[in-house]
Amino acid sequence: MQISATSPFALYPRPAGERPAVAGDAGPEAARGSGTSAGQSQETRTPDARQEARPLGQQQEAQSPEERQALQQLQARDREVRAHELAHVAAGAGLVRSGAAFTYQRGPDGRYYAVGGEVGIDTSAVPGDPVATQRKAEQILRAALAPAQPSGQDRAVAAQAARMAMEARLQQALETAAPEEQGGEAATPQIDLYA
């Protein structure tokens, strides 16, 4: 079985070449992501100081209906992404190796919204302890499937965890059977045939 030592859960796969961004990232990568509406720039620019200085109500009045709709979609996506990754972190307690990392997109209001995310989790087997490996695999499985709508990557990690648990059970059964065969006489294979 080949499972990497750390496996990210990702809600939405990033486009090729895109890296996770952090809030305040000024690079063009921070503005990439799906859900960009027509007319909305994917470049990251410094927001107009006048727009930032206006109260939120005035900013919304100055926005077109398309910008308001795009903003509502970004806000909903941000809530969904953060809840998804939080579910992974909560269910993977003790196995999480890195907190949630988010990919951001800049909205028409100049703020950044999470549009993708991932959580690093330890998916390695416990050497020499199939019982602990099985428990760990079951927790990985729960963490991968914790969100309401697991992504394809989440399901792949869950499948790997299920395979790891099955192999740990097999290893445990082999270790349990081995001492019985070594005690006293050598075990002779038997086949019972009934007609």
Backbone as JSON Lines, residues from 0, in Angstrom:
{"i":0,"aa":"M","n":[0.85,-1.17,0.0],"ca":[0.0,0.0,0.0],"c":[0.89,1.23,0.0]}
{"i":1,"aa":"Q","n":[0.5,2.2,-0.76],"ca":[1.31,3.4,-0.83],"c":[0.44,4.6,-0.47]}
{"i":2,"aa":"I","n":[0.61,5.08,0.75],"ca":[-0.08,6.26,1.2],"c":[0.98,7.24,1.66]}
{"i":3,"aa":"S","n":[0.87,8.46,1.19],"ca":[1.88,9.44,1.56],"c":[1.76,9.79,3.03]}
{"i":4,"aa":"A","n":[2.82,10.35,3.58],"ca":[2.83,10.7,4.99],"c":[1.88,11.85,5.29]}
{"i":5,"aa":"T","n":[1.62,12.69,4.34],"ca":[0.68,13.78,4.53],"c":[-0.2,13.87,3.31]}
{"i":6,"aa":"S","n":[-1.48,13.97,3.52],"ca":[-2.43,14.02,2.42],"c":[-3.34,15.21,2.62]}
{"i":7,"aa":"P","n":[-3.45,16.1,1.61],"ca":[-4.34,17.24,1.79],"c":[-5.77,16.9,1.43]}
{"i":8,"aa":"F","n":[-6.69,17.41,2.2],"ca":[-8.1,17.35,1.83],"c":[-8.33,18.65,1.08]}
{"i":9,"aa":"A","n":[-8.93,18.6,-0.06],"ca":[-9.16,19.83,-0.81],"c":[-10.63,19.91,-1.2]}
{"i":10,"aa":"L","n":[-11.23,21.03,-0.91],"ca":[-12.62,21.22,-1.28],"c":[-12.75,21.41,-2.78]}
{"i":11,"aa":"Y","n":[-11.98,22.29,-3.33],"ca":[-12.02,22.56,-4.76],"c":[-10.6,22.5,-5.28]}
{"i":12,"aa":"P","n":[-10.32,21.65,-6.27],"ca":[-8.96,21.58,-6.79],"c":[-8.57,22.91,-7.39]}
{"i":13,"aa":"R","n":[-7.31,23.27,-7.19],"ca":[-6.8,24.5,-7.76],"c":[-6.39,24.26,-9.2]}
{"i":14,"aa":"P","n":[-6.48,25.29,-10.05],"ca":[-5.98,25.16,-11.4],"c":[-4.48,24.9,-11.37]}
{"i":15,"aa":"A","n":[-3.97,24.27,-12.42],"ca":[-2.54,23.93,-12.48],"c":[-1.71,25.17,-12.28]}
{"i":16,"aa":"G","n":[-0.69,25.06,-11.46],"ca":[0.24,26.15,-11.24],"c":[-0.22,27.13,-10.17]}
{"i":17,"aa":"E","n":[-1.41,26.98,-9.65],"ca":[-1.87,27.92,-8.64],"c":[-1.45,27.42,-7.28]}
{"i":18,"aa":"R","n":[-1.06,28.33,-6.42],"ca":[-0.61,27.97,-5.08],"c":[-1.6,28.51,-4.06]}
{"i":19,"aa":"P","n":[-1.59,27.93,-2.82],"ca":[-2.46,28.49,-1.79],"c":[-2.02,29.92,-1.52]}
{"i":20,"aa":"A","n":[-2.96,30.78,-1.28],"ca":[-2.66,32.16,-0.99],"c":[-3.0,32.46,0.45]}
{"i":21,"aa":"V","n":[-2.44,33.52,0.95],"ca":[-2.77,33.97,2.3],"c":[-3.42,35.33,2.2]}
{"i":22,"aa":"A","n":[-4.19,35.66,3.2],"ca":[-4.87,36.95,3.18],"c":[-3.85,38.05,3.04]}
{"i":23,"aa":"G","n":[-4.13,38.96,2.16],"ca":[-3.23,40.08,1.94],"c":[-2.23,39.81,0.84]}
{"i":24,"aa":"D","n":[-2.23,38.63,0.25],"ca":[-1.32,38.3,-0.83],"c":[-1.63,39.22,-2.0]}
{"i":25,"aa":"A","n":[-0.6,39.87,-2.51],"ca":[-0.83,40.83,-3.58],"c":[-0.53,40.25,-4.95]}
{"i":26,"aa":"G","n":[-0.13,39.01,-5.03],"ca":[0.2,38.41,-6.32],"c":[-1.03,38.05,-7.11]}
{"i":27,"aa":"P","n":[-0.89,37.82,-8.41],"ca":[-2.04,37.48,-9.23],"c":[-2.66,36.15,-8.83]}
{"i":28,"aa":"E","n":[-1.9,35.29,-8.16],"ca":[-2.45,34.0,-7.76],"c":[-3.59,34.2,-6.77]}
{"i":29,"aa":"A","n":[-3.55,35.26,-5.98],"ca":[-4.57,35.48,-4.96],"c":[-5.93,35.76,-5.57]}
{"i":30,"aa":"A","n":[-5.93,36.26,-6.78],"ca":[-7.2,36.63,-7.38],"c":[-7.78,35.52,-8.23]}
{"i":31,"aa":"R","n":[-7.02,34.48,-8.49],"ca":[-7.52,33.39,-9.32],"c":[-8.54,32.58,-8.59]}
{"i":32,"aa":"G","n":[-9.34,31.9,-9.35],"ca":[-10.32,30.99,-8.78],"c":[-11.56,31.01,-9.63]}
{"i":33,"aa":"S","n":[-12.43,30.05,-9.4],"ca":[-13.65,29.99,-10.18],"c":[-14.65,30.96,-9.61]}
{"i":34,"aa":"G","n":[-15.68,31.23,-10.35],"ca":[-16.73,32.1,-9.87],"c":[-16.52,33.55,-10.23]}
{"i":35,"aa":"T","n":[-15.54,33.87,-11.06],"ca":[-15.32,35.24,-11.45],"c":[-16.39,35.62,-12.45]}
{"i":36,"aa":"S","n":[-17.08,36.71,-12.19],"ca":[-18.15,37.12,-13.09],"c":[-17.59,37.92,-14.25]}
{"i":37,"aa":"A","n":[-18.39,38.02,-15.28],"ca":[-17.97,38.78,-16.45],"c":[-17.72,40.22,-16.01]}
{"i":38,"aa":"G","n":[-16.66,40.78,-16.49],"ca":[-16.33,42.14,-16.16],"c":[-15.53,42.27,-14.87]}
{"i":39,"aa":"Q","n":[-15.38,41.19,-14.11],"ca":[-14.62,41.25,-12.87],"c":[-13.19,40.87,-13.19]}
{"i":40,"aa":"S","n":[-12.26,41.71,-12.81],"ca":[-10.86,41.5,-13.12],"c":[-10.29,40.38,-12.28]}
{"i":41,"aa":"Q","n":[-9.4,39.59,-12.87],"ca":[-8.72,38.56,-12.1],"c":[-7.36,39.07,-11.62]}
{"i":42,"aa":"E","n":[-7.01,40.29,-11.95],"ca":[-5.77,40.86,-11.45],"c":[-5.99,41.36,-10.04]}
{"i":43,"aa":"T","n":[-4.9,41.39,-9.3],"ca":[-4.99,41.95,-7.97],"c":[-4.46,43.37,-8.05]}
{"i":44,"aa":"R","n":[-5.31,44.31,-7.7],"ca":[-4.92,45.71,-7.68],"c":[-5.14,46.25,-6.29]}
{"i":45,"aa":"T","n":[-4.46,47.33,-5.98],"ca":[-4.71,47.98,-4.71],"c":[-6.09,48.61,-4.77]}
{"i":46,"aa":"P","n":[-6.95,48.33,-3.8],"ca":[-8.29,48.9,-3.84],"c":[-8.23,50.42,-3.79]}
{"i":47,"aa":"D","n":[-9.19,51.03,-4.41],"ca":[-9.31,52.48,-4.42],"c":[-9.51,52.93,-2.97]}
{"i":48,"aa":"A","n":[-8.68,53.85,-2.49],"ca":[-8.75,54.3,-1.1],"c":[-10.1,54.92,-0.8]}
{"i":49,"aa":"R","n":[-10.71,55.59,-1.78],"ca":[-12.02,56.19,-1.55],"c":[-13.06,55.11,-1.27]}
{"i":50,"aa":"Q","n":[-12.98,53.99,-1.98],"ca":[-13.95,52.91,-1.77],"c":[-13.78,52.3,-0.39]}
{"i":51,"aa":"E","n":[-12.52,52.12,0.06],"ca":[-12.28,51.55,1.37],"c":[-12.75,52.49,2.47]}
{"i":52,"aa":"A","n":[-12.67,53.8,2.25],"ca":[-13.03,54.77,3.27],"c":[-14.55,54.9,3.42]}
{"i":53,"aa":"R","n":[-15.3,54.56,2.4],"ca":[-16.76,54.67,2.47],"c":[-17.34,53.6,3.38]}
{"i":54,"aa":"P","n":[-18.41,53.93,4.09],"ca":[-19.09,52.9,4.88],"c":[-19.62,51.79,3.97]}
{"i":55,"aa":"L","n":[-19.8,50.61,4.54],"ca":[-20.21,49.44,3.77],"c":[-21.51,49.68,3.01]}
{"i":56,"aa":"G","n":[-22.49,50.35,3.63],"ca":[-23.76,50.63,2.95],"c":[-23.57,51.45,1.7]}
{"i":57,"aa":"Q","n":[-22.67,52.45,1.75],"ca":[-22.41,53.28,0.57],"c":[-21.69,52.49,-0.51]}
{"i":58,"aa":"Q","n":[-20.79,51.56,-0.1],"ca":[-20.1,50.74,-1.09],"c":[-21.11,49.88,-1.85]}
{"i":59,"aa":"Q","n":[-22.1,49.32,-1.14],"ca":[-23.08,48.47,-1.78],"c":[-23.96,49.27,-2.72]}
{"i":60,"aa":"E","n":[-24.27,50.53,-2.36],"ca":[-25.07,51.36,-3.24],"c":[-24.33,51.67,-4.53]}
{"i":61,"aa":"A","n":[-23.01,51.8,-4.43],"ca":[-22.21,52.16,-5.6],"c":[-21.97,50.95,-6.52]}
{"i":62,"aa":"Q","n":[-22.26,49.76,-6.06],"ca":[-22.02,48.57,-6.86],"c":[-23.19,48.3,-7.8]}
{"i":63,"aa":"S","n":[-22.84,47.74,-8.94],"ca":[-23.88,47.34,-9.9],"c":[-24.56,46.07,-9.39]}
{"i":64,"aa":"P","n":[-25.72,45.73,-9.95],"ca":[-26.38,44.48,-9.54],"c":[-25.51,43.25,-9.79]}
{"i":65,"aa":"E","n":[-24.72,43.28,-10.86],"ca":[-23.84,42.15,-11.16],"c":[-22.76,42.02,-10.09]}
{"i":66,"aa":"E","n":[-22.21,43.17,-9.66],"ca":[-21.18,43.13,-8.62],"c":[-21.77,42.65,-7.3]}
{"i":67,"aa":"R","n":[-22.98,43.08,-6.97],"ca":[-23.63,42.62,-5.74],"c":[-23.86,41.11,-5.78]}
{"i":68,"aa":"Q","n":[-24.28,40.61,-6.94],"ca":[-24.51,39.17,-7.07],"c":[-23.19,38.4,-6.96]}
{"i":69,"aa":"A","n":[-22.15,38.91,-7.61],"ca":[-20.83,38.26,-7.52],"c":[-20.34,38.26,-6.08]}
{"i":70,"aa":"L","n":[-20.57,39.37,-5.38],"ca":[-20.15,39.49,-3.99],"c":[-20.9,38.49,-3.11]}
{"i":71,"aa":"Q","n":[-22.2,38.35,-3.33],"ca":[-22.99,37.39,-2.56],"c":[-22.51,35.96,-2.81]}
{"i":72,"aa":"Q","n":[-22.17,35.65,-4.07],"ca":[-21.66,34.31,-4.39],"c":[-20.32,34.07,-3.71]}
{"i":73,"aa":"L","n":[-19.44,35.07,-3.72],"ca":[-18.14,34.92,-3.06],"c":[-18.3,34.75,-1.55]}
{"i":74,"aa":"Q","n":[-19.21,35.48,-0.95],"ca":[-19.44,35.36,0.48],"c":[-19.99,33.97,0.83]}
{"i":75,"aa":"A","n":[-20.91,33.47,0.03],"ca":[-21.46,32.13,0.26],"c":[-20.38,31.07,0.08]}
{"i":76,"aa":"R","n":[-19.55,31.22,-0.94],"ca":[-18.46,30.27,-1.2],"c":[-17.46,30.29,-0.05]}
{"i":77,"aa":"D","n":[-17.14,31.47,0.46],"ca":[-16.22,31.62,1.57],"c":[-16.74,30.86,2.8]}
{"i":78,"aa":"R","n":[-18.02,31.04,3.12],"ca":[-18.61,30.33,4.27],"c":[-18.56,28.82,4.06]}
{"i":79,"aa":"E","n":[-18.87,28.36,2.84],"ca":[-18.88,26.93,2.54],"c":[-17.48,26.34,2.66]}
{"i":80,"aa":"V","n":[-16.49,27.02,2.1],"ca":[-15.11,26.53,2.13],"c":[-14.61,26.45,3.57]}
{"i":81,"aa":"R","n":[-14.85,27.5,4.33],"ca":[-14.36,27.52,5.73],"c":[-15.05,26.44,6.57]}
{"i":82,"aa":"A","n":[-16.34,26.23,6.4],"ca":[-17.05,25.18,7.14],"c":[-16.54,23.8,6.74]}
{"i":83,"aa":"H","n":[-16.27,23.61,5.45],"ca":[-15.76,22.33,4.94],"c":[-14.43,21.99,5.6]}
{"i":84,"aa":"E","n":[-13.5,22.95,5.57],"ca":[-12.17,22.68,6.13],"c":[-12.22,22.55,7.64]}
{"i":85,"aa":"L","n":[-13.09,23.3,8.3],"ca":[-13.23,23.19,9.75],"c":[-13.73,21.79,10.13]}
{"i":86,"aa":"A","n":[-14.61,21.21,9.33],"ca":[-15.1,19.85,9.59],"c":[-13.94,18.85,9.53]}
{"i":87,"aa":"H","n":[-13.04,19.02,8.55],"ca":[-11.86,18.14,8.47],"c":[-10.99,18.28,9.72]}
{"i":88,"aa":"V","n":[-10.74,19.51,10.12],"ca":[-9.87,19.76,11.28],"c":[-10.48,19.17,12.55]}
{"i":89,"aa":"A","n":[-11.77,19.37,12.74],"ca":[-12.43,18.86,13.95],"c":[-12.4,17.33,14.0]}
{"i":90,"aa":"A","n":[-12.71,16.68,12.91],"ca":[-12.75,15.21,12.9],"c":[-11.36,14.59,12.87]}
{"i":91,"aa":"G","n":[-10.37,15.34,12.41],"ca":[-9.0,14.81,12.32],"c":[-8.13,15.21,13.48]}
{"i":92,"aa":"A","n":[-8.72,15.65,14.58],"ca":[-7.95,16.11,15.74],"c":[-6.87,15.1,16.1]}
{"i":93,"aa":"G","n":[-5.68,15.59,16.29],"ca":[-4.54,14.73,16.63],"c":[-3.78,14.26,15.41]}
{"i":94,"aa":"L","n":[-4.41,14.25,14.24],"ca":[-3.75,13.81,13.01],"c":[-3.45,14.98,12.08]}
{"i":95,"aa":"V","n":[-4.05,16.13,12.35],"ca":[-3.88,17.29,11.48],"c":[-2.46,17.82,11.63]}
{"i":96,"aa":"R","n":[-1.75,17.93,10.52],"ca":[-0.36,18.39,10.51],"c":[-0.23,19.85,10.12]}
{"i":97,"aa":"S","n":[-1.2,20.35,9.42],"ca":[-1.19,21.77,9.08],"c":[-2.64,22.23,9.06]}
{"i":98,"aa":"G","n":[-2.87,23.39,9.61],"ca":[-4.23,23.92,9.63],"c":[-4.72,24.18,8.22]}
{"i":99,"aa":"A","n":[-5.9,24.68,8.13],"ca":[-6.5,24.93,6.82],"c":[-5.7,26.01,6.08]}
{"i":100,"aa":"A","n":[-5.4,25.74,4.82],"ca":[-4.77,26.71,3.93],"c":[-5.81,27.04,2.86]}
{"i":101,"aa":"F","n":[-6.0,28.31,2.62],"ca":[-7.04,28.73,1.7],"c":[-6.48,29.39,0.47]}
{"i":102,"aa":"T","n":[-7.23,29.29,-0.62],"ca":[-6.97,30.01,-1.85],"c":[-8.0,31.13,-1.88]}
{"i":103,"aa":"Y","n":[-7.54,32.35,-2.13],"ca":[-8.42,33.51,-2.05],"c":[-8.67,34.15,-3.4]}
{"i":104,"aa":"Q","n":[-9.81,34.8,-3.48],"ca":[-10.14,35.6,-4.65],"c":[-10.61,36.95,-4.14]}
{"i":105,"aa":"R","n":[-10.21,37.98,-4.83],"ca":[-10.59,39.33,-4.44],"c":[-11.96,39.66,-5.01]}
{"i":106,"aa":"G","n":[-12.84,40.14,-4.15],"ca":[-14.19,40.48,-4.58],"c":[-14.29,41.9,-5.08]}
{"i":107,"aa":"P","n":[-15.43,42.26,-5.63],"ca":[-15.62,43.62,-6.14],"c":[-15.54,44.68,-5.06]}
{"i":108,"aa":"D","n":[-15.64,44.26,-3.79],"ca":[-15.53,45.21,-2.68],"c":[-14.1,45.39,-2.22]}
{"i":109,"aa":"G","n":[-13.15,44.71,-2.87],"ca":[-11.74,44.83,-2.52],"c":[-11.28,43.88,-1.43]}
{"i":110,"aa":"R","n":[-12.18,43.1,-0.87],"ca":[-11.82,42.14,0.17],"c":[-11.52,40.79,-0.46]}
{"i":111,"aa":"Y","n":[-10.8,39.94,0.3],"ca":[-10.46,38.61,-0.17],"c":[-11.43,37.59,0.42]}
{"i":112,"aa":"Y","n":[-11.83,36.63,-0.4],"ca":[-12.75,35.57,0.01],"c":[-12.14,34.22,-0.33]}
{"i":113,"aa":"A","n":[-12.28,33.27,0.61],"ca":[-11.77,31.91,0.38],"c":[-12.62,31.22,-0.68]}
{"i":114,"aa":"V","n":[-11.97,30.69,-1.71],"ca":[-12.68,29.97,-2.77],"c":[-12.21,28.52,-2.87]}
{"i":115,"aa":"G","n":[-11.2,28.16,-2.1],"ca":[-10.68,26.8,-2.08],"c":[-9.87,26.61,-0.81]}
{"i":116,"aa":"G","n":[-9.66,25.37,-0.43],"ca":[-8.89,25.13,0.78],"c":[-8.43,23.69,0.89]}
{"i":117,"aa":"E","n":[-7.51,23.48,1.82],"ca":[-7.02,22.13,2.09],"c":[-6.48,22.06,3.51]}
{"i":118,"aa":"V","n":[-6.47,20.83,4.05],"ca":[-5.96,20.56,5.38],"c":[-4.98,19.41,5.25]}
{"i":119,"aa":"G","n":[-3.78,19.56,5.8],"ca":[-2.79,18.48,5.79],"c":[-3.04,17.55,6.96]}
{"i":120,"aa":"I","n":[-3.05,16.25,6.69],"ca":[-3.31,15.27,7.75],"c":[-2.33,14.1,7.59]}
{"i":121,"aa":"D","n":[-1.88,13.57,8.71],"ca":[-0.94,12.45,8.72],"c":[-1.7,11.18,8.36]}
{"i":122,"aa":"T","n":[-1.3,10.54,7.26],"ca":[-1.97,9.32,6.82],"c":[-1.03,8.11,6.84]}
{"i":123,"aa":"S","n":[0.07,8.21,7.58],"ca":[1.02,7.1,7.62],"c":[0.55,6.04,8.61]}
{"i":124,"aa":"A","n":[0.92,4.8,8.36],"ca":[0.59,3.69,9.25],"c":[1.45,3.78,10.51]}
{"i":125,"aa":"V","n":[0.98,3.17,11.59],"ca":[1.75,3.1,12.83],"c":[2.64,1.87,12.73]}
{"i":126,"aa":"P","n":[3.96,2.03,12.63],"ca":[4.86,0.89,12.42],"c":[4.76,-0.14,13.55]}
{"i":127,"aa":"G","n":[4.56,-1.39,13.16],"ca":[4.56,-2.5,14.12],"c":[3.34,-2.6,15.0]}
{"i":128,"aa":"D","n":[2.29,-1.81,14.73],"ca":[1.09,-1.86,15.57],"c":[-0.15,-1.81,14.68]}
{"i":129,"aa":"P","n":[-0.62,-2.98,14.21],"ca":[-1.79,-2.99,13.34],"c":[-3.07,-2.5,14.01]}
{"i":130,"aa":"V","n":[-3.19,-2.68,15.32],"ca":[-4.39,-2.22,16.02],"c":[-4.44,-0.69,16.0]}
{"i":131,"aa":"A","n":[-3.32,-0.06,16.31],"ca":[-3.24,1.41,16.28],"c":[-3.41,1.92,14.85]}
{"i":132,"aa":"T","n":[-2.85,1.2,13.9],"ca":[-3.0,1.6,12.5],"c":[-4.46,1.56,12.08]}
{"i":133,"aa":"Q","n":[-5.17,0.53,12.53],"ca":[-6.59,0.42,12.18],"c":[-7.38,1.57,12.79]}
{"i":134,"aa":"R","n":[-7.12,1.9,14.06],"ca":[-7.82,3.01,14.71],"c":[-7.51,4.33,13.98]}
{"i":135,"aa":"K","n":[-6.25,4.51,13.61],"ca":[-5.85,5.73,12.92],"c":[-6.53,5.81,11.55]}
{"i":136,"aa":"A","n":[-6.57,4.7,10.84],"ca":[-7.21,4.68,9.52],"c":[-8.7,5.01,9.63]}
{"i":137,"aa":"E","n":[-9.35,4.52,10.67],"ca":[-10.77,4.82,10.86],"c":[-10.98,6.31,11.15]}
{"i":138,"aa":"Q","n":[-10.06,6.92,11.89],"ca":[-10.18,8.36,12.16],"c":[-9.92,9.16,10.88]}
{"i":139,"aa":"I","n":[-8.97,8.74,10.06],"ca":[-8.7,9.41,8.79],"c":[-9.95,9.33,7.91]}
{"i":140,"aa":"L","n":[-10.58,8.18,7.89],"ca":[-11.8,8.0,7.11],"c":[-12.9,8.96,7.59]}
{"i":141,"aa":"R","n":[-13.07,9.05,8.9],"ca":[-14.08,9.97,9.45],"c":[-13.73,11.42,9.1]}
{"i":142,"aa":"A","n":[-12.47,11.78,9.19],"ca":[-12.05,13.16,8.89],"c":[-12.26,13.48,7.41]}
{"i":143,"aa":"A","n":[-11.96,12.52,6.55],"ca":[-12.12,12.76,5.11],"c":[-13.57,12.95,4.73]}
{"i":144,"aa":"L","n":[-14.47,12.24,5.38],"ca":[-15.88,12.3,5.03],"c":[-16.69,13.21,5.97]}
{"i":145,"aa":"A","n":[-16.02,13.97,6.81],"ca":[-16.7,14.83,7.78],"c":[-17.54,15.94,7.15]}
{"i":146,"aa":"P","n":[-17.09,16.61,6.09],"ca":[-17.91,17.69,5.53],"c":[-19.22,17.16,4.95]}
{"i":147,"aa":"A","n":[-20.19,18.05,4.86],"ca":[-21.5,17.68,4.32],"c":[-21.39,17.2,2.88]}
{"i":148,"aa":"Q","n":[-20.5,17.8,2.1],"ca":[-20.32,17.41,0.71],"c":[-18.83,17.15,0.45]}
{"i":149,"aa":"P","n":[-18.35,15.92,0.72],"ca":[-16.93,15.63,0.5],"c":[-16.56,15.79,-0.98]}
{"i":150,"aa":"S","n":[-15.37,16.31,-1.2],"ca":[-14.88,16.5,-2.57],"c":[-14.33,15.18,-3.11]}
{"i":151,"aa":"G","n":[-13.93,15.18,-4.35],"ca":[-13.32,14.0,-4.96],"c":[-12.04,13.62,-4.24]}
{"i":152,"aa":"Q","n":[-11.23,14.61,-3.87],"ca":[-9.99,14.36,-3.14],"c":[-10.32,13.76,-1.76]}
{"i":153,"aa":"D","n":[-11.35,14.27,-1.12],"ca":[-11.76,13.73,0.18],"c":[-12.12,12.25,0.05]}
{"i":154,"aa":"R","n":[-12.86,11.92,-0.99],"ca":[-13.28,10.53,-1.21],"c":[-12.08,9.62,-1.52]}
{"i":155,"aa":"A","n":[-11.09,10.17,-2.23],"ca":[-9.88,9.39,-2.53],"c":[-9.11,9.1,-1.24]}
{"i":156,"aa":"V","n":[-9.0,10.08,-0.36],"ca":[-8.32,9.87,0.92],"c":[-9.1,8.86,1.76]}
{"i":157,"aa":"A","n":[-10.42,8.94,1.73],"ca":[-11.25,7.99,2.47],"c":[-11.05,6.57,1.96]}
{"i":158,"aa":"A","n":[-10.94,6.42,0.65],"ca":[-10.71,5.09,0.06],"c":[-9.35,4.54,0.49]}
{"i":159,"aa":"Q","n":[-8.33,5.39,0.51],"ca":[-7.0,4.97,0.97],"c":[-7.04,4.56,2.44]}
{"i":160,"aa":"A","n":[-7.79,5.31,3.25],"ca":[-7.89,5.0,4.67],"c":[-8.62,3.67,4.88]}
{"i":161,"aa":"A","n":[-9.66,3.42,4.1],"ca":[-10.38,2.15,4.21],"c":[-9.46,0.99,3.84]}
{"i":162,"aa":"R","n":[-8.64,1.19,2.81],"ca":[-7.68,0.16,2.4],"c":[-6.64,-0.06,3.5]}
{"i":163,"aa":"M","n":[-6.18,1.02,4.12],"ca":[-5.19,0.91,5.19],"c":[-5.79,0.16,6.39]}
{"i":164,"aa":"A","n":[-7.05,0.42,6.72],"ca":[-7.71,-0.27,7.83],"c":[-7.86,-1.76,7.53]}
{"i":165,"aa":"M","n":[-8.22,-2.09,6.3],"ca":[-8.38,-3.49,5.91],"c":[-7.04,-4.23,6.0]}
{"i":166,"aa":"E","n":[-5.98,-3.6,5.53],"ca":[-4.66,-4.23,5.6],"c":[-4.2,-4.39,7.04]}
{"i":167,"aa":"A","n":[-4.54,-3.43,7.91],"ca":[-4.18,-3.53,9.33],"c":[-4.92,-4.69,9.98]}
{"i":168,"aa":"R","n":[-6.21,-4.87,9.63],"ca":[-6.97,-6.02,10.16],"c":[-6.36,-7.34,9.7]}
{"i":169,"aa":"L","n":[-5.96,-7.4,8.44],"ca":[-5.32,-8.6,7.91],"c":[-4.01,-8.88,8.64]}
{"i":170,"aa":"Q","n":[-3.21,-7.84,8.83],"ca":[-1.94,-7.99,9.54],"c":[-2.18,-8.46,10.97]}
{"i":171,"aa":"Q","n":[-3.19,-7.92,11.61],"ca":[-3.52,-8.31,12.97],"c":[-3.94,-9.78,13.01]}
{"i":172,"aa":"A","n":[-4.73,-10.22,12.04],"ca":[-5.16,-11.62,11.98],"c":[-3.97,-12.55,11.76]}
{"i":173,"aa":"L","n":[-3.04,-12.13,10.91],"ca":[-1.85,-12.95,10.67],"c":[-0.99,-13.05,11.92]}
{"i":174,"aa":"E","n":[-0.85,-11.95,12.64],"ca":[-0.04,-11.97,13.87],"c":[-0.71,-12.8,14.95]}
{"i":175,"aa":"T","n":[-2.02,-12.8,15.0],"ca":[-2.75,-13.59,15.98],"c":[-2.63,-15.08,15.65]}
{"i":176,"aa":"A","n":[-2.67,-15.42,14.38],"ca":[-2.58,-16.83,13.95],"c":[-1.17,-17.37,14.05]}
{"i":177,"aa":"A","n":[-0.16,-16.55,13.92],"ca":[1.23,-17.01,13.92],"c":[1.64,-17.68,15.23]}
{"i":178,"aa":"P","n":[1.33,-17.14,16.41],"ca":[1.73,-17.82,17.65],"c":[1.05,-19.17,17.83]}
{"i":179,"aa":"E","n":[-0.18,-19.33,17.36],"ca":[-0.87,-20.61,17.48],"c":[-0.18,-21.69,16.67]}
{"i":180,"aa":"E","n":[0.36,-21.31,15.51],"ca":[1.05,-22.28,14.66],"c":[2.4,-22.65,15.24]}
{"i":181,"aa":"Q","n":[3.04,-21.74,15.98],"ca":[4.36,-22.01,16.52],"c":[4.31,-22.81,17.81]}
{"i":182,"aa":"G","n":[3.22,-22.82,18.51],"ca":[3.11,-23.53,19.78],"c":[3.04,-25.05,19.57]}
{"i":183,"aa":"G","n":[3.97,-25.79,20.19],"ca":[3.94,-27.26,20.13],"c":[4.27,-27.79,18.75]}
{"i":184,"aa":"E","n":[3.34,-28.55,18.19],"ca":[3.57,-29.2,16.9],"c":[3.43,-28.2,15.76]}
{"i":185,"aa":"A","n":[4.08,-28.52,14.69],"ca":[3.93,-27.71,13.49],"c":[2.53,-27.96,12.93]}
{"i":186,"aa":"A","n":[1.88,-26.93,12.55],"ca":[0.52,-27.06,12.04],"c":[0.54,-27.71,10.67]}
{"i":187,"aa":"T","n":[-0.35,-28.68,10.5],"ca":[-0.47,-29.36,9.22],"c":[-1.7,-28.82,8.52]}
{"i":188,"aa":"P","n":[-1.54,-28.39,7.29],"ca":[-2.73,-27.88,6.6],"c":[-3.77,-28.98,6.45]}
{"i":189,"aa":"Q","n":[-5.01,-28.65,6.65],"ca":[-6.09,-29.61,6.55],"c":[-7.15,-29.08,5.62]}
{"i":190,"aa":"I","n":[-7.72,-29.99,4.87],"ca":[-8.83,-29.64,4.0],"c":[-9.94,-30.63,4.3]}
{"i":191,"aa":"D","n":[-11.08,-30.12,4.65],"ca":[-12.23,-30.98,4.93],"c":[-13.08,-31.03,3.66]}
{"i":192,"aa":"L","n":[-13.37,-32.21,3.21],"ca":[-14.21,-32.4,2.04],"c":[-15.48,-33.12,2.46]}
{"i":193,"aa":"Y","n":[-16.57,-32.59,2.06],"ca":[-17.84,-33.21,2.36],"c":[-18.54,-33.51,1.04]}
{"i":194,"aa":"A","n":[-19.19,-34.65,1.0],"ca":[-19.88,-35.01,-0.22],"c":[-21.36,-34.93,-0.03]}
